[in-house]
């Protein structure tokens, strides 16, 4: 077997550094020039999901040229480009489907070759000669030996970009989570852990070190996610991922894909392979929030995964094994749901190995002063206002309020109080709607005193009125979603929660 040429070894060493293209391209070009008359190096990335290409790199000598705009093809043009790629040949001149790219190299000769990852075409490499220079047949043959090297360089760049996007998304999720939890760091001590939440934290300490499934029961806004994360961070899986899934927000037709992932082409719109939540949580914890909202069909498939940790992606044949701990949560009375066959009894036993009941805020009166101080400080930081602490009178008002929205509502009230106080004080009375001299803010206690229905009832009536007007149509130009100025999928999720059937409005005149 012939030993690799010095050029090939040098190129592989450079590619093996796993640097971004903008960093490695000048060095690649410098290595090529003693062997090929190359003035510019261009790498084009194929985007099959929308039948287009983008120029990832256009290196002109020592300068990185401005990249051309992505070029989108008609279906027949993209098919022609794929056929050209399938030949795996080095050709002279720009392939006809790519002529629309503005590369500024019309007057110069070039060699073009497809790049592959396995059997899949991923891009095109272009070696551009200086003006009035030409490639010989020997140089064209040499270029053919370099395709694997440049294919690896393109793959490295794509993976680096994906990692950057994932890192940015993870940091955005982290900041969003910290804002939602009202913390500066995930390791912060939970407010109330030494008082009203002490029994809860004792149970967290008991179960955290095991892999037992946990079911957290508590009202909406009581802090179920905070407790779920406390279980994760105190477990041996703390270094692994913590993945939160809101089961009530996933449409029934997408549940399998979301939980278990799908293979490319498994259904309309599946343009690439996708890992589901179970795969992403491998080695960590999967938090199934509002687990009681899962439809019966999804409950069956979830049970199978919990039994042996194995599943198939949608449209896949390969069995996938994962090691995932389940922490579930709900505000519903699941014992009653099981009794009325609205939730599978066998699944209930699987997820409720160790139940933790999270008390509502109205039963945690001792936590209110500490929570109020915590949320007041957080509000001042977020709003850029001078710090204001609640007074004894403020604490008295907060203690007298029933907190139907629990800790989440209290967070909103303290932020509203900071805004209304304009950095001089916390306008607690006004924020609770108790200050007759201020604009009253609707609070949940108004329903009990004025006969006004709950928010869900008001929302149900509003959505039903829209559906009646659109004769049951949800999406489209004549749909209720447009009328209500919300996303159609958001509206469908809300309709499922409120048990509104659009078909019952189709005959309304």
N, C-alpha and C positions, 0 to 999 in steps of 0.2 A: 504493500500500500504506500502510495506517495505521501511523504510528510507534508504538512501544511506549509504554505509559502510564508516568508517573513511578514508580508503585508497582511495576510489573513490572521496570523498570530497577533500582530500589533492591533488590528481592528477588534479582535475578540477581547484583548486586554482592556481596551477602552470601553467597549460595550459592557464588560464585566464589572465596571465601576458603578453601574446602575445610576448614572446621572441623567438629569433631564436633557432633552435634545438641545436646548439652547446653550447648555454648558458643554456638552460633548461634541457638538457639530463642528466648531472650529478645529478641534483636534482631529476629528475624523477626516475633514477636508485636507488638513495638512499631511496626514498619512497617505491619502489617495494621490496627491499631486505628483509625486515622483514616478508613479506607475500609470496614471491616467491623466489626459488633458482635461482636468475638471476645474471650472471656475465657480460653479454654484452647485449646491446639493439641496434637493427638494424632497420632502417626505409628505405624502398625501395620505390621509386617513379615511377609510371607507366607513360610512355610517348607514348600515342596512336598515335601521329602524325607520328612517325617513328618506331612504334612497338618495343620499347626498354624499358629498365628500368635503373635507376641510383640509387646508394646508397647515400642517403642524409645524413645518420647518421650511424656511427658504433662506439658506445661508449663502451669501455672496461674498466670497473671499473672507475678509475679517469683519464683515458687517452682517447683522441679521436683518434681512429685508422685511418690509411690511407684509404681513400675511394677507392673502386674498380672501374675499368673502366666501363663505361656504357655497358650494354649487349644488343645486338640487336638480335631479333628473326626472324625466318622464320614465314610466315603467320600462318601456322598450330600450331607452338609452342605458338605464342601469343594468338591464339584462345583458346588453352588449358589452358593458364594462366587465361584468362578471365572467362572460365567455372569454374575453381577452385575458383576464386574470387566470382562468383555468388552464391556459396554455403554458403558463410558467416559463415564458420565454423573454429574453432581453431583446427589445425592438428598438429601431432607430426612429426618433421623432416621437412627438406626444400622441398617445392613443386618442383616436377621434372623439370619444366621449368626454375627454378632459380638455378639449380645445377651448372651452369656455372659461377655463381658469386664467386669471390675469397674472402670468408669471414673468412677464417682461423678457421673455427669451425666444421670441418668434424668429429672430434673425440668427439664432445660434443652434448648432446641432446638439442633440441630446440623445442619451440612451434612457429607455424607460423599462422597468421590470416590476411585476407584481410581487407583493410580499404576503406571506401566509403565516398563520399560526395553526399548525396541524393541517387540516384540510380546508380551513376557512380563510378566504382572502381577507386581509386586514388593511392593506394599503398599497401604495405605489411609490417606488423610489425613482428619482430622476437625477441623472448625472448630466450637467450642462457644460458644454465645452466653451472656451473663449471664442470670440468672433473670429471667423476664417480658420478655425481649427476643426479637425475632423477625427472621429474615432476609427481606428483600424479594426479589422476583423479579430486580430489577436487581443486588442483591448476590449472588444465586445465580449469575447470569450472569457477574459479575465473577470469582467463585471458579473458574468453569470455565476462565478464561484463565490460572490460576496453576498448573495441574496439572503442566506440564513443569518448572516451577521447583521444586516440592516433590518431584517425582520425582527430579530431579538431586540435591537435598539428601539424600534417602534413599540414593541410589546412592553419594554421597560418604561418608556415614556407614558404610555396609556395607564399602566398600573400605578405609576407614581402620581399621576393626575387623579386617579380614582382614590388613592390613599389620601391625597390632599383634600379632596371633596368630602371623604368620610370623616377626616379629622375636623374639618370646618363644621360639618353637620353635627358631629358629636359635641363639639364645643358649644354650638348654638343650642343643642338640646340640654347641655349641662347648665348653661346660663338661664334657659327657660325654666328648667327644673328648680334651680336655686331661687328664681323669682317666685315660682309657684309655691315652693316650700317656705319662702321667707327666710332664707339663710344666706350666709356669705360663703360657706363651704359645706359639702355634704357630710363632713364629720362633725358638724356642730351638734351639741346636745339638744335633744328634743325638749321643747318647752313643755313643762308640766310633768316631766318624767319622775320627779321626786315627790309629786303631790297627787293630782287627780289621775294621772296616767301611770302611777306607780304599779298598780296591779297588772296593767297591760304590759309594762316593760319587764315585769317579773316573768310573765309568760313568754315574752319574746326571748329572754335569756334562757329559759328552759328549752325552747325548741330550736333556737338558732343554730346550734352546733350539729344538729341532726339533718337528715335529708327529708324528713317527714313533710307531707303536703300540709299547708296551713290555709285556713279559711278565716278571713277577717270580716266580721259582721259589724256594721255600723251605719248610721245615717249619712246621707250625702253631705259632704263638706266636713266630716268629723276628723279627717286626717288618715284615711286608710292607706294611702300611698306612702305616707311618712313611716307608718308602722311596717309596711312591706319592705321598704328600703332599710329600716333598722334591722330586720331579720337577715337581709342579704349581707349588710356590712359587718354583722357580727358572726357570720358563718364562715366556713372554710372556702366558700365560693366568692368571697369578697373581691378577689382580683379578677373574677370573671364578669361577664356582662350582666346587667340588670335590664331586662326588656319589659316595658309596660305596654299592654294591649288593652284598649277599651273595647270590650266585646260588644257593647251596645252601639258602637259607631261603625261597625263593619256590616255592609250589606250582605244578605244571605248568599248571593251568587259569588261573592268574593272571599268568603270565609276560608274555604279550603286553600285558596291561593295565598292568602295572608298568613295563615297558620303554618302551612306545610310547604309553601313555595310552588313553583311550576316550571316546566320545561319549555323551551322555545317552541312556539307553534302549537302548544297544547290547546289553545282556544284563540278566538279572534282577539287580536290586540296583544297577544303574548309574543312580542318581537324578540325577546331575549330570555335567557334562563334567570330565575329569581329565587333566592333563598327565602324561606318563610321564617316566621318568628321563632319557631322551635330550633331551627338551625342556627339562627343568630344568637340564641340564648344558650347554646351548647357550652357546658362547663360553668354555667351561671344560674340565674334565677329568671323565670318567666312569670311576670305578674299579670294575671288575668283579672283586670278590673271589670266590675259589673258582669261577672260570669253568668249570672242568672238570666241574662238577656240572650244567651246563645240559643239558636233554634235547635229543635230536636235532632235534625240530621247532623249538625255539627257536634252535638253532645255525644253521639255514637262514635264518631271518628276521634274525638278527643279522648274518650275512654280507652280506645285501643292503644293510643300513644302512651297514655299514662300507665297502662299495664306492662308494656315491655320496652318502651322508649324507641320503637321502630315505626317508620311510616314511609310512604312514597310521595314524591312531589306529584302535583297534578300533571298527568300526561307522561309520567316517568315510570320506568320499570325497575330501576335500581332501588333497593331497600336502604334506607338511611337510618343509622343508629345515633342517638343523641343522649347526652347526660344532662338533664335539665331538672331543676327543682321547681315545683309549682307552688306559688302563693296566689290565692284567689281572694276576691273581695266582692261584696254585694251589700246593697242597702235593703234588699228584698227579704221577706220571710221565707227562706228556702225550705224550711221544714214543712210549711203549709203548701208550698209549690210541689214538693215531693208527694205529699199526701193527695193533692189534686192532680197528680200526674202531669204537671207542667214542667217538671225537671226530673231527669232520670235518677232513680234511687241508687243504682250502682255507681253512677258518677258522683253523686252526693257523698257516698261513703269514701270514694277515692280522694276527693279534694278536701273533705272535712275531717281529716285524720286528727288535726289539732286546731280546734276553733279558738279564735280570740275575739272577744266582744269588746268593741270600742265604744265607751260611753259618750253620749252627746254632751255638748258643752254646758247645757243647762244643769247637768249632773256633776259638773266639775267646777263648782263655784270658786274653789281655792286657786284654780289656774288662771282665772280672769285677770287679776292684777299683773301677773307675769306676762301673759299673752298680750295684754294691752300695751305694756311697755315695749315688748318686742316688736309689735306691729307699728307702734308709733315711731320707733327709731328707724324701722325699715322704710316707712312712708317718707320720712324726712330725707333719707338717703336717695330714694328713687325720684323724689320730686325736687330735690335741690333746695329744700327749705331748712330754716334753722330748726334744730332739734327741740321738740316740745314733749314733755312727759305728762301723762294723765294725772289729774289732781284726785284727791279723795272723793270729791263730788262726782267727777267723771267715772271713777270706779263704781260708785254707788249706782249711777245710771246704767252702766254696763252690767252690773250684777242683777238689776231689776228686769233686764230685757231677756226674753225666752230663747233667743238664738235658734230659730228654726233652721237657719242655714249653717249653723255650727261655726267652726273655726274659719272656714272660707268666708262666711258672711262677716265675721268679726274683722278679718283682714280688710275687707272692702269698706266697712264702716270707719275704721281708723284712718284709712287713706282718704276717705271723703271728709272726715273731720279735720285732717291736716290741711286739705285744700280750702275748706270753708274758713278755717282759722287763719289762713294766709300767713303762716309762719309765726304768728304771735301767740296762738293757743290752739288747743284741740277743741273744735266745736262739736263735742259729742252729742249734745242735745239736738242740734240742727241736723247732724248726720243721721240720727235715729228718727228724725221727723217729729221731735217733741217740742221744738222751739217754734212757738206760734208766730214769732216775728220773722221767721225765715221761710224760704220756699220749702214746702214739705216734700220729703223723699218717701216714696211708697215703701212700706216695710211689711213684713209678713203678718204682724199682729193686726194690721188693718182689716184683714179678712174676717177676723173673729168679731170685730166691733162694728163693721159697717155692712156686713152681708156680702161683700165682694168675694167672688170665687177665687180659687187658687190660680197661680200663674199657669199651671198646666191646663186648667180648664179654660182660661182665657185664650191660651195659645191654640187649644183644640178647636174652639169656636172660630178663631181667626182663620186657621187653615181650612176648616170645613167650609167657611164662607167663600174662600178663594177657590176651592175645588168645585163648589156648586156653580160658581161663575164660569169656570173653565170646563165644566162637564166632566170632571174627573181627570183631565189631562194634567200631568205633573210637570213635564219638561217641554222644551220647544218654545216657539214664538207665541203660541196661544196657551202656554202652560201656567200653572199656579206658581211655579218657582220664579218665573219672570215677574209675575204680578206682585209677589211678596219680596222680590229683590234678594233672593237667596240662591245658593247653589242647589241644583236639582238633587244631588246625592245627599246634601245636608237635609233638605226637606224630606226626602224619603226616610232617612234615619229617624228624624223627629216623628214622622207619621207612624213608623213601626213602634216607637216608644209609646206613642199616645194611642196605638191600636186604631188608626184611621185607615179604612179601606177605600182607595180611590175609585174602585169599580162601582161602589154604591152610589156614586154621584154621576155616573155616565148617562143616566136617563133623566137627570134633573133638568127641567125646562126653564 
